[in-house]
């Protein structure tokens, strides 16, 4: 069940521009220290959870790539951070094409990102689809608290799936 096909990240922290193509169900990201691995995961956390790290809000000027900031200032251009995720319709919904993309763009003047996607997709469908996806950014483990949070999330997901299964079986 391949959910994501490609991820494009632009102007986020140490990442000027990167495209992760041919994403699979499990992806391994390797690199030397300070090469941007954590920032890639923080960008995905921002995309899916509206926060850079657990319990750490997004701050545009802190999270904007410095090279892009300098370029935009010298050219009097607009500073933005954007992340685009190309999805596969892994749920097989008839209201979605087999593949589609959602681009989220942040700027310094808005509290929330601007979403861009095909006009053929109703906003309610996109919202319902995104609500089916859970992304958990796990920073370097420093205490047992992270495991408590993950176990609580796992419990909630299992209870939700179980109640959904009971509702579906009672409709037959």
C-alpha positions as CSV (number, residue, x, y, z in Angstrom):
1,X,0.0,0.0,0.0
2,X,2.2,2.8,-1.3
3,X,0.7,6.0,0.0
4,X,3.3,8.6,-1.1
5,X,5.0,8.6,-4.5
6,X,7.1,11.8,-4.3
7,X,7.9,14.6,-1.9
8,X,9.2,18.1,-2.9
9,X,10.5,20.4,-0.2
10,X,11.7,24.0,-0.9
11,X,13.3,26.6,1.4
12,X,12.8,24.8,4.7
13,X,15.7,25.2,7.2
14,X,18.8,23.7,5.7
15,X,16.9,22.4,2.7
16,X,17.0,24.7,-0.3
17,X,15.3,22.3,-2.7
18,X,15.0,18.5,-2.6
19,X,12.8,15.9,-4.3
20,X,12.4,12.4,-2.9
21,X,11.2,10.3,-5.8
22,X,10.0,6.7,-6.0
23,X,9.0,6.6,-2.4
24,X,8.1,3.2,-1.1
25,X,6.2,1.8,1.9
26,X,9.5,1.9,3.9
27,X,12.2,4.4,3.0
28,X,15.6,4.7,4.6
29,X,17.3,8.1,4.7
30,X,21.0,8.1,5.3
31,X,23.6,10.8,5.4
32,X,26.3,12.4,7.5
33,X,25.7,14.6,10.5
34,X,24.1,18.0,9.6
35,X,23.1,16.9,6.1
36,X,19.4,17.6,6.6
37,X,17.9,14.3,7.5
38,X,16.1,15.6,10.5
39,X,14.9,18.7,8.7
40,X,13.4,16.5,6.0
41,X,11.4,14.7,8.7
42,X,10.5,18.0,10.4
43,X,9.2,19.3,7.0
44,X,6.9,16.3,6.7
45,X,5.8,16.8,10.3
46,X,5.0,20.4,9.4
47,X,3.0,19.3,6.3
48,X,1.0,16.6,8.1
49,X,0.8,18.0,11.7
50,X,1.2,21.8,11.5
51,X,4.2,21.7,13.8
52,X,7.9,21.3,13.2
53,X,8.5,19.1,16.1
54,X,6.1,17.6,18.7
55,X,4.9,20.5,20.8
56,X,7.0,23.0,18.8
57,X,5.2,25.5,16.7
58,X,6.3,26.6,13.3
59,X,8.0,30.0,13.1
60,X,8.4,31.2,9.6
61,X,11.6,33.3,10.0
62,X,13.3,30.6,12.1
63,X,12.4,27.9,9.6
64,X,13.0,29.7,6.3
65,X,16.2,28.6,4.5
66,X,18.8,31.4,4.9
67,X,20.0,31.3,1.3
68,X,16.4,31.8,0.1
69,X,15.9,34.6,2.6
70,X,18.9,36.4,1.3
71,X,17.9,35.9,-2.4
72,X,14.3,37.1,-1.7
73,X,15.6,40.2,0.2
74,X,18.0,41.2,-2.5
75,X,15.5,40.6,-5.3
76,X,12.6,42.1,-3.3
77,X,10.9,38.8,-3.9
78,X,8.4,36.9,-1.8
79,X,9.7,34.6,0.9
80,X,7.9,31.3,1.1
81,X,8.4,27.7,2.3
82,X,6.5,25.0,0.4
83,X,6.1,21.3,0.6
84,X,4.4,19.2,-2.1
85,X,3.4,15.6,-1.5
86,X,2.4,13.4,-4.5
87,X,-0.1,10.8,-3.2
88,X,-1.4,7.5,-4.6
89,X,-5.1,6.9,-4.1
90,X,-4.3,3.9,-1.8
91,X,-7.8,3.8,-0.5
92,X,-9.3,3.4,-4.0
93,X,-11.8,6.3,-3.5
94,X,-13.8,7.0,-6.6
95,X,-13.7,10.8,-5.8
96,X,-9.9,10.9,-6.2
97,X,-7.8,10.2,-9.3
98,X,-5.2,7.4,-9.0
99,X,-2.5,9.9,-8.3
100,X,-2.7,13.5,-7.1
101,X,-0.7,16.1,-5.3
102,X,-1.2,18.6,-2.4
103,X,1.1,21.6,-2.1
104,X,1.2,23.6,1.1
105,X,2.8,27.0,1.1
106,X,3.7,29.1,4.1
107,X,4.6,32.8,4.2
108,X,5.4,35.2,6.9
109,X,2.1,37.0,6.8
110,X,-0.3,34.1,7.2
111,X,-0.9,31.8,10.3
112,X,-2.0,28.8,8.2
113,X,-0.5,27.5,5.0
114,X,-2.2,27.9,1.6
115,X,-3.2,24.6,0.1
116,X,-3.1,24.0,-3.7
117,X,-4.4,20.9,-5.5
118,X,-6.4,20.0,-8.5
119,X,-9.7,21.8,-8.9
120,X,-11.3,18.5,-9.7
121,X,-10.9,17.3,-6.1
122,X,-13.5,18.6,-3.6
123,X,-12.0,20.2,-0.5
124,X,-14.0,17.9,1.7
125,X,-12.6,14.8,0.0
126,X,-9.1,16.1,0.4
127,X,-9.7,16.8,4.1
128,X,-11.2,13.3,4.6
129,X,-8.2,11.7,2.8
130,X,-5.7,13.6,4.9
131,X,-7.5,12.6,8.1
132,X,-6.8,8.9,7.2
133,X,-3.0,9.5,7.3
134,X,-1.0,9.7,10.5
135,X,2.6,10.9,10.4
136,X,4.6,10.7,13.6
137,X,7.9,12.5,13.8
138,X,10.1,10.9,16.5
139,X,13.0,13.0,17.4
140,X,16.2,11.5,18.9
141,X,14.9,9.6,21.9
142,X,16.0,11.2,25.1
143,X,13.4,9.9,27.6
144,X,10.6,7.4,28.0
145,X,8.0,10.1,27.5
146,X,8.1,9.6,23.7
147,X,7.1,6.0,24.1
148,X,4.2,6.8,26.3
149,X,2.9,9.3,23.7
150,X,3.3,6.7,20.9
151,X,1.6,4.0,22.9
152,X,-1.3,6.3,23.6
153,X,-1.6,7.1,19.8
154,X,-1.4,3.5,18.9
155,X,-4.2,2.7,21.4
156,X,-6.4,5.4,20.0
157,X,-5.8,4.2,16.5
158,X,-6.6,0.6,17.4
159,X,-9.8,1.6,19.2
160,X,-10.9,3.8,16.3
161,X,-10.2,0.9,13.8
162,X,-12.1,-1.6,16.0
163,X,-15.1,0.7,16.4
164,X,-15.1,1.3,12.6
165,X,-15.0,-2.5,12.1
166,X,-18.0,-3.0,14.4
167,X,-20.0,-0.2,12.7
168,X,-19.3,-1.7,9.3
169,X,-20.2,-5.2,10.3
170,X,-23.5,-4.1,11.8
171,X,-24.6,-2.6,8.5
172,X,-24.6,-5.9,6.7
